[in-house]
Amino acid sequence: MADIQHQIADDVTDRQGNISARLEELKAMPDDDPRYAAVFKHLVEAADALLTYEAQIPARLEEPHRQTSETTIRWASWLHLAGAAALALAPFTGQISWWWLILAVIQAFFGVTAASADPAPETHSRFRYAAGILTVVTLLVPLLVFDVLTGWLWLAAAAGWITSFALTVPDAPAGTSRKERA
């Protein structure tokens, strides 16, 4: 994080130095000089470049955290997909019925959905919660399938799937109505 802050500070200093150099060049030049308009244009472009860069600073500072959130949800989704694969193979052992393949497909759907999600810089932290919930559901499902836990906990598993799905679905842009989102 300190490296990013140092890099940003250096970039801002360079851009400010560019503006200062253009200002000094402009101050030393009379208004009727034919190069005055070109130097003034370069000054405006340098100022615009600084403003554009400063607008990107929050996203640059947040990028390492966003990458951590992305890695977390990827690992949780792969673990969830591995659980779905194990559940799909379990009927071959004869310990559970073939009807559980439906659950394996549902679990795989939620795993693929989470794996394909891309956390936005401003909402990435909720992906960590989704990863935690998905991991708990991954551990909960086999315990429920093999009747180690009470059947009432299926409600917790379903709530976990729905919650993790809701946390990883991208938000619609601000100001859009429900009809526009659909």
N, C-alpha and C positions, 0 to 999 in steps of 0.2 A: 504494500500500500504506500509505503514511504517512497518507493521508486516511482510510482505513478504520480504522486504529488510533486516530487522533485522534477519529473519530466514536464508536467503541466506548468510548474512555475518557470522552468527554463523556456518553454514555448511561449508563454505569455510575455516574459521579459524580451524575447527576441522580437515578437510582434510589436510590443510597445517601443522597442528600439527602432524598428523600421518606421513607425509613425513619427517618432522624434526626429529621425534623420530626414524624413520628407518635410517636416515642419521647418527644420533649420534651413534646408535647401530653399524652401518657399520664402522664408523670411529674408534670406540673402538676395532674393531676386526681385527686381522691380515689377510692378503690376503690368506694365506694358510689354514685358519680355515675351517673345513668342513661345517660349518653353513653359511659361507660367501655367497655362491651362493643362498641359500634359503632366506637370509635376503635381498640380492640384488633384488631377484625376488619380494619380498614383497614391496620393495621400488618402483620398476617399476610399480607394480599394484596400489600402492597408488597414484603415479603421474598420472597414466592413469585414475583412479577414479576421481581425481581433474579436469583433462582436460575434461572428459565426463560431469561432473557436471557443469563446467563453460560454456560448449556449450549449456546447457539447461537453463541457467539463463535468456536470453531474453524472451523465451517462458513463463517461470515462472512469470516474471515481467508483462507480457502482459495478463496473464490469467484472472485477475479480469475484465479487459476491454473487453476481448473476451466474458466472461460470460454476461456482460451487453449488448453487441451487440446481443448475442444469445437470451436473455430475451426480448429485444426490438423487434426483428423480430418475435419471437413467439407470443407476444401480438398483433402485427400488423396483423399477419396472422390469428390469431383466430378472431380478429375483422372483418377481410375481409371475413372469412368463415361465421361468423354470418350475415354479410350483404348479402352473397349469399343465406343463408337459408331464410332470410326475403324476399329476392327477389323471391325465389322459392315459398314462401307461398302467396305472393301478388296476384297471379291470382285467388286464391280461394275467395278473397274478391270481385272480379269482377271489380276492379279499373284498372287493366292492362290485356293485352291479354296473352294467354298461350305461345306465341312466346318468351316472355321474359325469359322463362325457359332456353332457349339456352344461354342467357347471364348469368344466374345464374350458369350454368355448367362451363362456361368460368371463371367466377369469382371464383368459387370453385377450379378450376384447379390451378389458380395462388395462391390462399390461401394455398392449400396443398403443392404446390411446395415451397413456402416460409417457411412453417412450417417444412418441412423435410430438409431444408438446414442446414448445420453445418458449422459455420464460422471457418475458419482456423486462427491460431494465427497471421499470417502475413497479412491477408486480411480482418479481421473482421470489420474494421471501415466502409466499404462500405455497410454492412448489416444495419447499422443505417440509411443510406440514403435510402436504399430500404424500410425499415420500414416506414419512413416518406412518401415516395412516395405512398406506398401501402395504408397508412391511408388516404391520400388525395383522392386517387381513390375510396376508400371505401365510403367516404363522397360524392364524386362527382356522382357516379353511380345512387343512388336513385333520386338525383336532376335531372338527365338527363332522367331517366325512366319516372318520373312523369311530365316531360316537365316544370320544374321550371327554368331550364337554357337552353340556346340555344343549338341546336344540334351540332354546331361546336365544342363544348367541348368534344364530343365523341373522337375526335382526341387526346385530352389531356389525356383522360382515357386510350385509347389504347397505347399511348406513355408511360404512367405511368406503365401499365402492362408489356410492353416490357422492359422498363428500370429496373423495380424491378426484373423481371425474370433474366435479364442479370447480375444484381449486385449480385444475390444469387446463380448463377450457379458457381460451383467450377472451378478454372483455371486448365488447363492441366499443367503437370509438365514441367519445363523449358527444352528446347531442343527437344521437341516433335513436329513433323510435323502435319499438318492438317489431313493427312491420318492416322497417328498413333492415333490421338485423336478420330477419328470417329469409 
